Amino acid sequence: MNQSSMANCVCSLLIMALYIMLLPSVIVTSMTHSSNSSTINEERQALLQSGWWNDYLNISDHCAWDAITCNEAGSVIIILGWKIPPSEELRRLQNLNMSAFPNLEVLDLYGMSLRGSIPKEISTLTKLTDLYLTHNHLQGKLTAA
C-alpha cells in the first residue's frame, strides 16, 4: 500500500468514526423535535377544545393569543384566564384539558366565575409554580401528585 492510499484509508476511517459518534445526537434531536411538535399541537388543540379561545380560530400560532405565554420552544408556560372575555363556555374549569400542558408554570384563573370541581389533573402539572383560583365557585381540594 502506498502512502496516498494509506492516507485515504485513514481519512475514510476518521470520517466514519465521526459519523458514528454524531449519529445518536442527530437521532435524539430529531426525536425531541418530533416530541415537541406533538406536545405543542396537543396544547393548541386543548386550548381550542376548551372553547375559551374561539375568537382565535384563524390565528394558527396559539402563542400569539391573548392570555397565553409560551417559551422559546412554543410550549405554553402561562395561562392568564382573567384576560379572556367572559362567556358561558368559560364557566367550567373542566373544559380545559390540564394534562395537555406539561410545561405550564403559571395558571391564573382569578375571578373568572368558574363553576364545578377542581380538576385532579392540576396536580400532575409538575412545573406549575403559581396557581390562582380565587374568586370562583369551585369545589373540591387540590391533591399532591
MODELLER restraints for C-alpha pairs under 7 A, 6 or more apart:
rsr = mdl.restraints
at = mdl.atoms
rsr.add(forms.Gaussian(group=physical.xy_distance, feature=features.Distance(at['CA:40:A'], at['CA:74:A']), mean=6.55, stdev=0.5))
rsr.add(forms.Gaussian(group=physical.xy_distance, feature=features.Distance(at['CA:40:A'], at['CA:75:A']), mean=5.53, stdev=0.5))
rsr.add(forms.Gaussian(group=physical.xy_distance, feature=features.Distance(at['CA:42:A'], at['CA:100:A']), mean=5.98, stdev=0.5))
rsr.add(forms.Gaussian(group=physical.xy_distance, feature=features.Distance(at['CA:43:A'], at['CA:100:A']), mean=5.31, stdev=0.5))
rsr.add(forms.Gaussian(group=physical.xy_distance, feature=features.Distance(at['CA:43:A'], at['CA:101:A']), mean=5.96, stdev=0.5))
rsr.add(forms.Gaussian(group=physical.xy_distance, feature=features.Distance(at['CA:44:A'], at['CA:62:A']), mean=6.04, stdev=0.5))
rsr.add(forms.Gaussian(group=physical.xy_distance, feature=features.Distance(at['CA:46:A'], at['CA:96:A']), mean=6.40, stdev=0.5))
rsr.add(forms.Gaussian(group=physical.xy_distance, feature=features.Distance(at['CA:46:A'], at['CA:97:A']), mean=5.70, stdev=0.5))
rsr.add(forms.Gaussian(group=physical.xy_distance, feature=features.Distance(at['CA:46:A'], at['CA:100:A']), mean=6.45, stdev=0.5))
rsr.add(forms.Gaussian(group=physical.xy_distance, feature=features.Distance(at['CA:47:A'], at['CA:53:A']), mean=6.60, stdev=0.5))
rsr.add(forms.Gaussian(group=physical.xy_distance, feature=features.Distance(at['CA:47:A'], at['CA:96:A']), mean=6.73, stdev=0.5))
rsr.add(forms.Gaussian(group=physical.xy_distance, feature=features.Distance(at['CA:48:A'], at['CA:54:A']), mean=6.59, stdev=0.5))
rsr.add(forms.Gaussian(group=physical.xy_distance, feature=features.Distance(at['CA:50:A'], at['CA:95:A']), mean=4.57, stdev=0.5))
rsr.add(forms.Gaussian(group=physical.xy_distance, feature=features.Distance(at['CA:50:A'], at['CA:96:A']), mean=4.80, stdev=0.5))
rsr.add(forms.Gaussian(group=physical.xy_distance, feature=features.Distance(at['CA:51:A'], at['CA:89:A']), mean=6.08, stdev=0.5))
rsr.add(forms.Gaussian(group=physical.xy_distance, feature=features.Distance(at['CA:52:A'], at['CA:89:A']), mean=6.73, stdev=0.5))
rsr.add(forms.Gaussian(group=physical.xy_distance, feature=features.Distance(at['CA:52:A'], at['CA:90:A']), mean=5.96, stdev=0.5))
rsr.add(forms.Gaussian(group=physical.xy_distance, feature=features.Distance(at['CA:56:A'], at['CA:65:A']), mean=6.79, stdev=0.5))
rsr.add(forms.Gaussian(group=physical.xy_distance, feature=features.Distance(at['CA:63:A'], at['CA:69:A']), mean=5.84, stdev=0.5))
rsr.add(forms.Gaussian(group=physical.xy_distance, feature=features.Distance(at['CA:63:A'], at['CA:70:A']), mean=5.53, stdev=0.5))
rsr.add(forms.Gaussian(group=physical.xy_distance, feature=features.Distance(at['CA:63:A'], at['CA:74:A']), mean=6.71, stdev=0.5))
rsr.add(forms.Gaussian(group=physical.xy_distance, feature=features.Distance(at['CA:66:A'], at['CA:83:A']), mean=6.69, stdev=0.5))
rsr.add(forms.Gaussian(group=physical.xy_distance, feature=features.Distance(at['CA:67:A'], at['CA:79:A']), mean=5.52, stdev=0.5))
rsr.add(forms.Gaussian(group=physical.xy_distance, feature=features.Distance(at['CA:67:A'], at['CA:80:A']), mean=4.60, stdev=0.5))
rsr.add(forms.Gaussian(group=physical.xy_distance, feature=features.Distance(at['CA:67:A'], at['CA:81:A']), mean=6.16, stdev=0.5))
rsr.add(forms.Gaussian(group=physical.xy_distance, feature=features.Distance(at['CA:67:A'], at['CA:83:A']), mean=5.34, stdev=0.5))
rsr.add(forms.Gaussian(group=physical.xy_distance, feature=features.Distance(at['CA:67:A'], at['CA:84:A']), mean=6.48, stdev=0.5))
rsr.add(forms.Gaussian(group=physical.xy_distance, feature=features.Distance(at['CA:68:A'], at['CA:76:A']), mean=6.77, stdev=0.5))
rsr.add(forms.Gaussian(group=physical.xy_distance, feature=features.Distance(at['CA:68:A'], at['CA:78:A']), mean=5.80, stdev=0.5))
rsr.add(forms.Gaussian(group=physical.xy_distance, feature=features.Distance(at['CA:68:A'], at['CA:79:A']), mean=4.98, stdev=0.5))
rsr.add(forms.Gaussian(group=physical.xy_distance, feature=features.Distance(at['CA:68:A'], at['CA:80:A']), mean=6.57, stdev=0.5))
rsr.add(forms.Gaussian(group=physical.xy_distance, feature=features.Distance(at['CA:69:A'], at['CA:76:A']), mean=5.87, stdev=0.5))
rsr.add(forms.Gaussian(group=physical.xy_distance, feature=features.Distance(at['CA:69:A'], at['CA:77:A']), mean=5.89, stdev=0.5))
rsr.add(forms.Gaussian(group=physical.xy_distance, feature=features.Distance(at['CA:69:A'], at['CA:78:A']), mean=4.94, stdev=0.5))
rsr.add(forms.Gaussian(group=physical.xy_distance, feature=features.Distance(at['CA:69:A'], at['CA:79:A']), mean=6.66, stdev=0.5))
rsr.add(forms.Gaussian(group=physical.xy_distance, feature=features.Distance(at['CA:70:A'], at['CA:76:A']), mean=4.28, stdev=0.5))
rsr.add(forms.Gaussian(group=physical.xy_distance, feature=features.Distance(at['CA:70:A'], at['CA:77:A']), mean=5.22, stdev=0.5))
rsr.add(forms.Gaussian(group=physical.xy_distance, feature=features.Distance(at['CA:70:A'], at['CA:78:A']), mean=6.78, stdev=0.5))
rsr.add(forms.Gaussian(group=physical.xy_distance, feature=features.Distance(at['CA:71:A'], at['CA:77:A']), mean=6.31, stdev=0.5))
rsr.add(forms.Gaussian(group=physical.xy_distance, feature=features.Distance(at['CA:75:A'], at['CA:103:A']), mean=6.66, stdev=0.5))
rsr.add(forms.Gaussian(group=physical.xy_distance, feature=features.Distance(at['CA:76:A'], at['CA:101:A']), mean=6.55, stdev=0.5))
rsr.add(forms.Gaussian(group=physical.xy_distance, feature=features.Distance(at['CA:76:A'], at['CA:103:A']), mean=6.41, stdev=0.5))
rsr.add(forms.Gaussian(group=physical.xy_distance, feature=features.Distance(at['CA:76:A'], at['CA:104:A']), mean=5.88, stdev=0.5))
rsr.add(forms.Gaussian(group=physical.xy_distance, feature=features.Distance(at['CA:77:A'], at['CA:103:A']), mean=5.50, stdev=0.5))
rsr.add(forms.Gaussian(group=physical.xy_distance, feature=features.Distance(at['CA:77:A'], at['CA:104:A']), mean=4.01, stdev=0.5))
rsr.add(forms.Gaussian(group=physical.xy_distance, feature=features.Distance(at['CA:77:A'], at['CA:105:A']), mean=5.07, stdev=0.5))
rsr.add(forms.Gaussian(group=physical.xy_distance, feature=features.Distance(at['CA:77:A'], at['CA:106:A']), mean=6.44, stdev=0.5))
rsr.add(forms.Gaussian(group=physical.xy_distance, feature=features.Distance(at['CA:78:A'], at['CA:104:A']), mean=5.94, stdev=0.5))
rsr.add(forms.Gaussian(group=physical.xy_distance, feature=features.Distance(at['CA:78:A'], at['CA:105:A']), mean=5.92, stdev=0.5))
rsr.add(forms.Gaussian(group=physical.xy_distance, feature=features.Distance(at['CA:78:A'], at['CA:106:A']), mean=4.67, stdev=0.5))
rsr.add(forms.Gaussian(group=physical.xy_distance, feature=features.Distance(at['CA:78:A'], at['CA:107:A']), mean=6.05, stdev=0.5))
rsr.add(forms.Gaussian(group=physical.xy_distance, feature=features.Distance(at['CA:79:A'], at['CA:106:A']), mean=6.25, stdev=0.5))
rsr.add(forms.Gaussian(group=physical.xy_distance, feature=features.Distance(at['CA:79:A'], at['CA:107:A']), mean=5.06, stdev=0.5))
rsr.add(forms.Gaussian(group=physical.xy_distance, feature=features.Distance(at['CA:79:A'], at['CA:108:A']), mean=6.15, stdev=0.5))
rsr.add(forms.Gaussian(group=physical.xy_distance, feature=features.Distance(at['CA:80:A'], at['CA:107:A']), mean=6.32, stdev=0.5))
rsr.add(forms.Gaussian(group=physical.xy_distance, feature=features.Distance(at['CA:80:A'], at['CA:108:A']), mean=4.84, stdev=0.5))
rsr.add(forms.Gaussian(group=physical.xy_distance, feature=features.Distance(at['CA:80:A'], at['CA:109:A']), mean=6.27, stdev=0.5))
rsr.add(forms.Gaussian(group=physical.xy_distance, feature=features.Distance(at['CA:81:A'], at['CA:108:A']), mean=5.79, stdev=0.5))
rsr.add(forms.Gaussian(group=physical.xy_distance, feature=features.Distance(at['CA:81:A'], at['CA:109:A']), mean=4.56, stdev=0.5))
rsr.add(forms.Gaussian(group=physical.xy_distance, feature=features.Distance(at['CA:81:A'], at['CA:112:A']), mean=6.99, stdev=0.5))
rsr.add(forms.Gaussian(group=physical.xy_distance, feature=features.Distance(at['CA:82:A'], at['CA:109:A']), mean=5.88, stdev=0.5))
rsr.add(forms.Gaussian(group=physical.xy_distance, feature=features.Distance(at['CA:82:A'], at['CA:110:A']), mean=6.11, stdev=0.5))
rsr.add(forms.Gaussian(group=physical.xy_distance, feature=features.Distance(at['CA:82:A'], at['CA:111:A']), mean=6.74, stdev=0.5))
rsr.add(forms.Gaussian(group=physical.xy_distance, feature=features.Distance(at['CA:82:A'], at['CA:112:A']), mean=6.16, stdev=0.5))
rsr.add(forms.Gaussian(group=physical.xy_distance, feature=features.Distance(at['CA:90:A'], at['CA:114:A']), mean=6.80, stdev=0.5))
rsr.add(forms.Gaussian(group=physical.xy_distance, feature=features.Distance(at['CA:91:A'], at['CA:113:A']), mean=6.24, stdev=0.5))
rsr.add(forms.Gaussian(group=physical.xy_distance, feature=features.Distance(at['CA:91:A'], at['CA:114:A']), mean=4.40, stdev=0.5))
rsr.add(forms.Gaussian(group=physical.xy_distance, feature=features.Distance(at['CA:91:A'], at['CA:115:A']), mean=5.47, stdev=0.5))
rsr.add(forms.Gaussian(group=physical.xy_distance, feature=features.Distance(at['CA:92:A'], at['CA:114:A']), mean=5.47, stdev=0.5))
rsr.add(forms.Gaussian(group=physical.xy_distance, feature=features.Distance(at['CA:92:A'], at['CA:115:A']), mean=5.30, stdev=0.5))
rsr.add(forms.Gaussian(group=physical.xy_distance, feature=features.Distance(at['CA:92:A'], at['CA:116:A']), mean=6.14, stdev=0.5))
rsr.add(forms.Gaussian(group=physical.xy_distance, feature=features.Distance(at['CA:93:A'], at['CA:114:A']), mean=6.15, stdev=0.5))
rsr.add(forms.Gaussian(group=physical.xy_distance, feature=features.Distance(at['CA:93:A'], at['CA:115:A']), mean=6.90, stdev=0.5))
rsr.add(forms.Gaussian(group=physical.xy_distance, feature=features.Distance(at['CA:93:A'], at['CA:116:A']), mean=7.00, stdev=0.5))
rsr.add(forms.Gaussian(group=physical.xy_distance, feature=features.Distance(at['CA:94:A'], at['CA:119:A']), mean=6.34, stdev=0.5))
rsr.add(forms.Gaussian(group=physical.xy_distance, feature=features.Distance(at['CA:98:A'], at['CA:121:A']), mean=5.75, stdev=0.5))
rsr.add(forms.Gaussian(group=physical.xy_distance, feature=features.Distance(at['CA:98:A'], at['CA:122:A']), mean=6.07, stdev=0.5))
rsr.add(forms.Gaussian(group=physical.xy_distance, feature=features.Distance(at['CA:99:A'], at['CA:121:A']), mean=5.93, stdev=0.5))
rsr.add(forms.Gaussian(group=physical.xy_distance, feature=features.Distance(at['CA:99:A'], at['CA:124:A']), mean=6.99, stdev=0.5))
rsr.add(forms.Gaussian(group=physical.xy_distance, feature=features.Distance(at['CA:102:A'], at['CA:125:A']), mean=6.02, stdev=0.5))
rsr.add(forms.Gaussian(group=physical.xy_distance, feature=features.Distance(at['CA:103:A'], at['CA:127:A']), mean=5.84, stdev=0.5))
rsr.add(forms.Gaussian(group=physical.xy_distance, feature=features.Distance(at['CA:104:A'], at['CA:125:A']), mean=6.77, stdev=0.5))
rsr.add(forms.Gaussian(group=physical.xy_distance, feature=features.Distance(at['CA:104:A'], at['CA:127:A']), mean=6.00, stdev=0.5))
rsr.add(forms.Gaussian(group=physical.xy_distance, feature=features.Distance(at['CA:104:A'], at['CA:128:A']), mean=5.62, stdev=0.5))
rsr.add(forms.Gaussian(group=physical.xy_distance, feature=features.Distance(at['CA:105:A'], at['CA:127:A']), mean=5.26, stdev=0.5))
rsr.add(forms.Gaussian(group=physical.xy_distance, feature=features.Distance(at['CA:105:A'], at['CA:128:A']), mean=3.96, stdev=0.5))
rsr.add(forms.Gaussian(group=physical.xy_distance, feature=features.Distance(at['CA:105:A'], at['CA:129:A']), mean=5.29, stdev=0.5))
rsr.add(forms.Gaussian(group=physical.xy_distance, feature=features.Distance(at['CA:105:A'], at['CA:130:A']), mean=6.46, stdev=0.5))
rsr.add(forms.Gaussian(group=physical.xy_distance, feature=features.Distance(at['CA:106:A'], at['CA:128:A']), mean=5.87, stdev=0.5))
rsr.add(forms.Gaussian(group=physical.xy_distance, feature=features.Distance(at['CA:106:A'], at['CA:129:A']), mean=6.11, stdev=0.5))
rsr.add(forms.Gaussian(group=physical.xy_distance, feature=features.Distance(at['CA:106:A'], at['CA:130:A']), mean=4.73, stdev=0.5))
rsr.add(forms.Gaussian(group=physical.xy_distance, feature=features.Distance(at['CA:106:A'], at['CA:131:A']), mean=6.05, stdev=0.5))
rsr.add(forms.Gaussian(group=physical.xy_distance, feature=features.Distance(at['CA:107:A'], at['CA:130:A']), mean=6.27, stdev=0.5))
rsr.add(forms.Gaussian(group=physical.xy_distance, feature=features.Distance(at['CA:107:A'], at['CA:131:A']), mean=4.99, stdev=0.5))
rsr.add(forms.Gaussian(group=physical.xy_distance, feature=features.Distance(at['CA:107:A'], at['CA:132:A']), mean=6.34, stdev=0.5))
rsr.add(forms.Gaussian(group=physical.xy_distance, feature=features.Distance(at['CA:108:A'], at['CA:131:A']), mean=5.78, stdev=0.5))
rsr.add(forms.Gaussian(group=physical.xy_distance, feature=features.Distance(at['CA:108:A'], at['CA:132:A']), mean=4.61, stdev=0.5))
rsr.add(forms.Gaussian(group=physical.xy_distance, feature=features.Distance(at['CA:108:A'], at['CA:133:A']), mean=6.76, stdev=0.5))
rsr.add(forms.Gaussian(group=physical.xy_distance, feature=features.Distance(at['CA:109:A'], at['CA:132:A']), mean=5.63, stdev=0.5))
rsr.add(forms.Gaussian(group=physical.xy_distance, feature=features.Distance(at['CA:109:A'], at['CA:133:A']), mean=5.32, stdev=0.5))
rsr.add(forms.Gaussian(group=physical.xy_distance, feature=features.Distance(at['CA:110:A'], at['CA:132:A']), mean=5.54, stdev=0.5))
rsr.add(forms.Gaussian(group=physical.xy_distance, feature=features.Distance(at['CA:110:A'], at['CA:133:A']), mean=5.20, stdev=0.5))
rsr.add(forms.Gaussian(group=physical.xy_distance, feature=features.Distance(at['CA:110:A'], at['CA:134:A']), mean=5.29, stdev=0.5))
rsr.add(forms.Gaussian(group=physical.xy_distance, feature=features.Distance(at['CA:110:A'], at['CA:135:A']), mean=5.97, stdev=0.5))
rsr.add(forms.Gaussian(group=physical.xy_distance, feature=features.Distance(at['CA:111:A'], at['CA:134:A']), mean=6.37, stdev=0.5))
rsr.add(forms.Gaussian(group=physical.xy_distance, feature=features.Distance(at['CA:111:A'], at['CA:135:A']), mean=4.49, stdev=0.5))
rsr.add(forms.Gaussian(group=physical.xy_distance, feature=features.Distance(at['CA:111:A'], at['CA:136:A']), mean=5.54, stdev=0.5))
rsr.add(forms.Gaussian(group=physical.xy_distance, feature=features.Distance(at['CA:112:A'], at['CA:136:A']), mean=6.11, stdev=0.5))
rsr.add(forms.Gaussian(group=physical.xy_distance, feature=features.Distance(at['CA:113:A'], at['CA:135:A']), mean=6.81, stdev=0.5))
rsr.add(forms.Gaussian(group=physical.xy_distance, feature=features.Distance(at['CA:113:A'], at['CA:136:A']), mean=4.51, stdev=0.5))
rsr.add(forms.Gaussian(group=physical.xy_distance, feature=features.Distance(at['CA:113:A'], at['CA:137:A']), mean=6.14, stdev=0.5))
rsr.add(forms.Gaussian(group=physical.xy_distance, feature=features.Distance(at['CA:114:A'], at['CA:136:A']), mean=5.04, stdev=0.5))
rsr.add(forms.Gaussian(group=physical.xy_distance, feature=features.Distance(at['CA:114:A'], at['CA:137:A']), mean=5.60, stdev=0.5))
rsr.add(forms.Gaussian(group=physical.xy_distance, feature=features.Distance(at['CA:114:A'], at['CA:138:A']), mean=6.47, stdev=0.5))
rsr.add(forms.Gaussian(group=physical.xy_distance, feature=features.Distance(at['CA:115:A'], at['CA:136:A']), mean=6.77, stdev=0.5))
rsr.add(forms.Gaussian(group=physical.xy_distance, feature=features.Distance(at['CA:115:A'], at['CA:137:A']), mean=4.82, stdev=0.5))
rsr.add(forms.Gaussian(group=physical.xy_distance, feature=features.Distance(at['CA:115:A'], at['CA:138:A']), mean=5.15, stdev=0.5))
rsr.add(forms.Gaussian(group=physical.xy_distance, feature=features.Distance(at['CA:116:A'], at['CA:137:A']), mean=6.97, stdev=0.5))
rsr.add(forms.Gaussian(group=physical.xy_distance, feature=features.Distance(at['CA:116:A'], at['CA:138:A']), mean=5.20, stdev=0.5))
rsr.add(forms.Gaussian(group=physical.xy_distance, feature=features.Distance(at['CA:116:A'], at['CA:139:A']), mean=6.06, stdev=0.5))
rsr.add(forms.Gaussian(group=physical.xy_distance, feature=features.Distance(at['CA:117:A'], at['CA:138:A']), mean=5.24, stdev=0.5))
rsr.add(forms.Gaussian(group=physical.xy_distance, feature=features.Distance(at['CA:117:A'], at['CA:139:A']), mean=4.51, stdev=0.5))
rsr.add(forms.Gaussian(group=physical.xy_distance, feature=features.Distance(at['CA:117:A'], at['CA:140:A']), mean=5.58, stdev=0.5))
rsr.add(forms.Gaussian(group=physical.xy_distance, feature=features.Distance(at['CA:118:A'], at['CA:138:A']), mean=6.19, stdev=0.5))
rsr.add(forms.Gaussian(group=physical.xy_distance, feature=features.Distance(at['CA:118:A'], at['CA:139:A']), mean=6.13, stdev=0.5))
rsr.add(forms.Gaussian(group=physical.xy_distance, feature=features.Distance(at['CA:118:A'], at['CA:140:A']), mean=5.72, stdev=0.5))
rsr.add(forms.Gaussian(group=physical.xy_distance, feature=features.Distance(at['CA:118:A'], at['CA:141:A']), mean=6.77, stdev=0.5))
rsr.add(forms.Gaussian(group=physical.xy_distance, feature=features.Distance(at['CA:120:A'], at['CA:142:A']), mean=7.00, stdev=0.5))
rsr.add(forms.Gaussian(group=physical.xy_distance, feature=features.Distance(at['CA:123:A'], at['CA:142:A']), mean=6.91, stdev=0.5))
rsr.add(forms.Gaussian(group=physical.xy_distance, feature=features.Distance(at['CA:123:A'], at['CA:143:A']), mean=6.14, stdev=0.5))
rsr.add(forms.Gaussian(group=physical.xy_distance, feature=features.Distance(at['CA:123:A'], at['CA:144:A']), mean=5.66, stdev=0.5))
rsr.add(forms.Gaussian(group=physical.xy_distance, feature=features.Distance(at['CA:123:A'], at['CA:145:A']), mean=5.05, stdev=0.5))
rsr.add(forms.Gaussian(group=physical.xy_distance, feature=features.Distance(at['CA:124:A'], at['CA:145:A']), mean=5.70, stdev=0.5))
